[in-house]
């Protein structure tokens, strides 16, 4: 592979990406951003003005796919063989009165319309072509089955699309969560320890709710010719919706509990402990004999009595003081125990309330993050998962109808058939354009401008090929040697071509001679 930084000129119509994307292909779907490295073979072509989904060069109006610097004999031969093949397809369809050749040509045309703008989108191109093939297969199956077969095919297709959307949404949400966790790893937040890992899971659970409800509604109220009613399945879908919502809420609460449990402030107000009471010391009044000891027997007896009374009163007071101190200390310790118990219960209640509040806040934060991720993912999921099948299946259903109208016009003519065929062709082209525009992931304004530019540049080639082919295939039938005659389309396009040729013819006299 030639490097874009090589001094040698690149081959025409080349693109590259800024950095290789290692994510799975289903996550990269709709997010590819190829950068055009080279445009058409012209030397003054500016690749910066060309979008990756452009089919024609914006500066020189040259076809970008398969472009070469100089025309070659092989290229000329291939192009003319393709033109002859297209004319042969219409001839065979008219001679056999079978729309099958035109149907095959229309299917290949749809693949080309889808693949050429997506040629630089590796994943988008592959998915678009495969999805178009599946849509054509479904259309072929519906053509050979009855009403019951239609119901089975419609129900299975609806289930496959729903499962694809749920799978893509879950993968996308997980990828967003991993990307956000890697981005916030440089700025760690203690409150997001589990939130990043669980946000994708919670959002996936929430995504199940609208999907299950919508499927239940479609099975109940959808077209009876294309969907089975299946009341048991509708009941299980309602259970799935409720279970998805309950599971998401429980997961958010669990994550909030894990994240918010250690974030609370453990400090609380505490009641002060009562002070230790002072010891009681009761002392009786000293009524003993304090003078000179008496000499009489009675006096000595009196001194002994006074001393005995003092000792007894002192002992009684000390016993009473001890009992009072014991009671006071017992009450003090009981009061301290009550205060400490009250402080413990109060602290545990406050911490529990704080943790419950913080857990709810963290759960709400994780739930809001999951909802934001889901809301931001749904539009892209609708664009790259739901919109392409929604437009390619009708396009595949229109192809046999358009082929039938074209075959009828080739064999019988008539402006009514021609108008219906042209309307069908226009509808198919519009549906194909919406499909490839959805897979690019670019704003629809850019893809719309590119599609209009491509249509404007390709229309003259189609008109000229149709005009020449109409005369080549219609002249033998006009003289009785075929079923195709020169009809309304060929005559109208011939008149338009002649008008444009006359209006675009340059003046014979130079402007200087006038």
SVG drawing of the C-alpha trace seen along z (x, -y; Angstrom):
<svg xmlns="http://www.w3.org/2000/svg" viewBox="-55 -43 64 63">
<polyline fill="none" stroke="black" stroke-width="0.4" points="0.0,0.0 1.3,-3.4 1.7,-5.9 -0.2,-9.1 3.0,-10.9 5.0,-9.4 6.4,-12.0 5.0,-9.9 1.5,-10.9 -1.3,-8.7 -3.7,-6.8 -7.0,-8.5 -9.8,-8.2 -7.9,-7.2 -8.8,-7.8 -7.3,-7.1 -8.2,-7.3 -6.4,-9.3 -5.7,-6.3 -6.7,-2.6 -9.8,-1.9 -9.5,1.3 -13.2,1.4 -15.5,4.1 -17.1,3.4 -20.6,3.1 -19.5,0.3 -17.6,-1.5 -20.8,-1.3 -21.8,-4.9 -18.7,-6.4 -16.1,-5.9 -14.5,-9.1 -12.3,-8.5 -10.3,-11.5 -10.0,-11.9 -6.3,-11.7 -6.6,-12.0 -9.4,-13.0 -9.8,-12.6 -6.8,-12.1 -6.6,-15.8 -3.4,-17.5 -5.2,-20.5 -7.8,-18.4 -8.1,-19.5 -8.9,-16.5 -9.8,-18.7 -13.0,-19.8 -14.2,-16.2 -16.2,-14.3 -15.6,-10.7 -19.1,-9.8 -18.9,-11.9 -19.2,-9.9 -18.2,-12.7 -15.3,-15.2 -16.6,-18.6 -14.0,-20.5 -13.9,-18.6 -17.2,-16.6 -15.4,-13.4 -16.5,-10.0 -14.3,-9.1 -14.7,-5.3 -12.6,-3.3 -11.1,-6.6 -7.8,-6.5 -5.4,-9.1 -5.9,-8.1 -8.6,-6.1 -7.6,-2.5 -8.9,0.1 -9.9,2.4 -11.9,-0.3 -13.6,-1.2 -14.4,2.5 -15.8,3.0 -18.0,-0.1 -19.5,0.8 -20.0,4.4 -22.0,3.2 -24.1,1.0 -24.7,3.9 -25.6,6.1 -28.2,3.6 -29.8,3.4 -29.7,7.2 -31.5,7.5 -34.3,5.3 -34.5,7.3 -34.7,10.6 -37.3,9.3 -39.4,8.0 -39.1,11.1 -39.9,13.5 -42.5,11.2 -40.8,11.9 -39.7,9.2 -37.0,11.5 -34.1,10.0 -35.1,6.5 -35.5,7.5 -31.9,8.8 -30.7,5.7 -32.5,3.5 -31.0,5.5 -27.5,5.0 -28.3,1.4 -29.3,1.0 -26.1,2.6 -24.1,0.2 -26.1,-2.8 -25.4,-1.7 -21.8,-0.6 -20.3,-3.5 -20.9,-6.3 -19.8,-3.9 -16.7,-2.7 -14.4,-4.4 -16.6,-3.2 -15.4,0.3 -17.9,1.4 -20.8,-0.7 -20.3,0.7 -20.3,4.3 -23.3,3.9 -25.3,2.0 -24.7,4.6 -25.4,7.5 -28.5,5.8 -29.7,5.2 -29.1,8.8 -31.1,9.9 -33.9,7.4 -34.1,8.9 -34.1,12.4 -37.0,11.4 -38.9,9.9 -38.3,13.1 -39.6,15.2 -42.7,13.1 -43.4,13.5 -43.5,17.3 -45.4,17.7 -48.9,17.0 -50.5,15.0 -49.3,17.2 -45.8,17.1 -46.0,13.3 -46.9,13.3 -44.0,15.5 -41.5,13.6 -42.7,10.2 -42.6,11.4 -39.1,12.9 -37.8,9.8 -39.2,7.6 -37.6,9.7 -34.3,9.7 -34.3,6.0 -35.3,5.5 -32.5,7.9 -30.0,6.1 -31.0,2.7 -30.7,4.0 -27.4,5.6 -25.9,2.6 -27.2,0.3 -25.7,2.4 -22.4,2.6 -22.4,-1.1 -23.3,-2.0 -20.5,0.3 -18.0,-1.3 -19.1,-4.8 -18.7,-3.7 -15.2,-2.3 -14.2,-5.4 -15.5,-7.7 -13.7,-5.6 -10.5,-5.9 -10.9,-9.6 -11.7,-10.1 -8.8,-7.9 -6.6,-10.9 -9.0,-12.7 -10.2,-10.1 -13.4,-10.7 -14.0,-8.6 -17.7,-8.7 -17.4,-7.1 -15.7,-3.8 -18.5,-1.6 -20.6,-4.1 -18.6,-4.0 -18.7,-0.3 -22.4,0.0 -23.8,-3.0 -23.7,-0.9 -25.4,2.0 -28.1,-0.1 -28.7,-2.0 -28.9,1.4 -31.6,2.5 -33.5,-0.7 -33.2,-0.3 -35.2,3.0 -38.2,1.2 -39.3,-0.9 -38.2,1.9 -40.4,4.5 -43.3,2.1 -43.1,1.1 -42.8,4.8 -45.9,5.6 -47.8,2.7 -46.8,3.8 -47.8,7.4 -51.1,6.2 -52.0,3.4 -49.7,4.0 -50.9,5.2 -52.5,8.6 -51.3,9.7 -47.6,9.3 -47.4,10.0 -48.5,12.8 -50.5,11.8 -48.9,14.2 -50.7,13.1 -48.3,15.2 -45.3,13.4 -46.9,10.0 -47.4,11.0 -43.7,12.0 -42.7,8.7 -44.6,6.8 -42.9,8.8 -39.5,8.1 -40.3,4.4 -41.1,4.3 -38.2,6.5 -35.8,4.4 -37.0,1.2 -36.8,2.9 -33.4,4.4 -32.0,1.1 -33.3,-0.6 -32.0,2.1 -28.6,2.0 -28.5,-1.8 -29.3,-1.4 -26.7,1.2 -24.1,-0.9 -25.1,-4.0 -24.7,-2.0 -21.3,-0.8 -20.1,-4.2 -21.8,-6.3 -21.2,-4.1 -17.7,-5.5 -18.3,-9.1 -20.2,-10.2 -18.8,-12.3 -18.7,-10.0 -18.4,-12.9 -21.6,-13.7 -22.6,-15.8 -22.3,-14.0 -23.9,-14.8 -21.3,-15.5 -20.8,-13.0 -21.8,-14.0 -19.0,-14.9 -17.9,-12.6 -19.6,-13.6 -17.3,-14.6 -16.9,-12.1 -19.0,-12.8 -17.0,-13.0 -19.3,-13.5 -17.5,-14.3 -19.4,-14.7 -18.8,-17.5 -16.1,-16.8 -17.8,-16.6 -15.0,-14.7 -13.3,-15.8 -10.6,-18.4 -9.5,-19.6 -7.2,-18.0 -8.2,-14.4 -10.4,-14.2 -9.2,-12.5 -12.4,-11.2 -13.9,-7.9 -17.1,-9.5 -15.1,-12.0 -13.0,-9.2 -16.2,-7.3 -17.7,-10.4 -14.6,-10.8 -14.8,-7.2 -18.5,-7.6 -17.9,-10.8 -15.1,-9.0 -17.3,-6.0 -20.1,-8.2 -17.8,-10.1 -16.4,-6.9 -19.9,-5.5 -21.2,-8.7 -18.1,-8.8 -18.5,-5.3 -22.2,-5.8 -21.5,-8.9 -18.8,-7.2 -21.1,-4.3 -23.8,-6.7 -21.3,-8.6 -20.0,-5.4 -23.6,-4.3 -24.4,-7.8 -21.2,-7.8 -21.9,-4.3 -25.4,-5.4 -24.1,-8.6 -21.4,-6.8 -23.9,-4.1 -26.2,-6.8 -23.2,-8.6 -22.1,-5.5 -25.7,-4.7 -26.1,-8.2 -22.8,-7.9 -24.0,-4.6 -27.3,-6.1 -25.5,-9.1 -23.1,-6.9 -25.9,-4.6 -27.9,-7.6 -24.8,-9.0 -24.2,-5.6 -27.7,-5.3 -27.9,-8.8 -24.5,-8.5 -25.6,-5.3 -28.9,-6.7 -27.3,-9.9 -24.6,-7.9 -27.3,-5.5 -29.4,-8.4 -26.3,-10.1 -25.3,-6.9 -28.8,-6.3 -28.9,-9.9 -25.5,-9.6 -26.4,-6.2 -29.6,-7.7 -27.6,-10.6 -25.0,-8.3 -27.7,-6.0 -29.5,-9.0 -26.2,-10.2 -25.5,-6.9 -29.1,-6.6 -28.9,-10.1 -25.6,-9.2 -27.2,-6.0 -30.3,-7.9 -28.1,-10.5 -26.0,-7.8 -29.1,-6.1 -30.7,-9.3 -27.6,-10.2 -27.2,-6.7 -30.8,-6.3 -30.7,-8.7 -27.6,-7.1 -29.0,-3.7 -32.2,-4.7 -30.1,-6.0 -27.7,-3.1 -29.8,-0.1 -33.5,-0.9 -33.6,-3.3 -31.6,-1.2 -33.9,1.9 -37.0,-0.5 -36.0,-1.9 -34.3,1.1 -37.2,3.5 -39.7,1.3 -37.1,0.7 -36.7,4.5 -40.5,4.8 -40.8,2.1 -38.2,3.8 -40.5,6.6 -43.3,4.1 -41.1,1.7 -39.7,4.5 -43.2,5.7 -44.3,2.2 -41.1,1.8 -41.7,5.1 -45.3,4.3 -44.3,0.9 -41.7,2.6 -44.2,5.1 -47.4,3.0 -46.4,-0.6 -48.7,-3.3 -47.9,-6.5 -49.6,-5.2 -47.3,-2.3 -44.3,-4.6 -45.4,-7.0 -45.8,-4.2 -42.4,-2.8 -40.6,-6.1 -42.3,-6.8 -41.2,-3.4 -37.6,-4.0 -37.5,-7.4 -38.8,-5.9 -36.2,-3.2 -33.4,-5.7 -34.6,-7.8 -34.8,-4.9 -31.3,-3.7 -30.0,-7.2 -31.4,-7.4 -29.9,-4.0 -26.3,-4.9 -26.6,-8.4 -27.6,-6.7 -24.5,-4.5 -22.1,-7.3 -22.9,-9.0 -22.4,-12.4 -25.0,-15.1 -27.9,-14.6 -27.4,-18.1 -24.0,-17.0 -25.2,-13.7 -28.2,-15.4 -26.0,-17.9 -23.8,-15.0 -26.7,-12.9 -28.2,-15.9 -24.9,-16.6 -24.5,-12.9 -28.0,-12.8 -27.5,-15.9 -24.3,-14.7 -25.5,-11.1 -28.8,-12.1 -27.4,-13.2 -25.6,-9.8 -28.8,-7.9 -30.9,-10.0 -28.4,-9.5 -28.1,-5.8 -31.9,-5.4 -32.4,-7.4 -29.8,-5.5 -30.9,-2.1 -34.5,-2.9 -33.8,-3.5 -31.5,-0.5 -33.9,1.8 -37.1,0.2 -36.4,-0.1 -36.5,3.6 -39.7,4.0 -41.2,0.9 -40.7,2.7 -42.1,6.0 -39.0,7.9 -39.4,7.7 -41.7,6.9 -40.0,3.6 -41.2,0.5 -40.1,-3.1 -42.5,-4.5 -43.3,-7.5 -40.1,-7.4 -37.7,-7.2 -39.5,-9.9 -39.7,-12.3 -36.0,-11.8 -35.0,-12.2 -36.9,-15.5 -35.2,-16.7 -31.8,-15.7 -32.4,-17.6 -33.6,-20.7 -30.5,-20.7 -28.2,-20.1 -29.8,-23.1 -29.6,-25.3 -26.0,-24.4 -24.8,-24.7 -22.2,-27.5 -22.7,-30.4 -21.2,-29.9 -19.8,-33.4 -17.2,-34.5 -18.3,-37.3 -15.6,-39.7 -17.2,-39.6 -20.6,-40.7"/>
</svg>
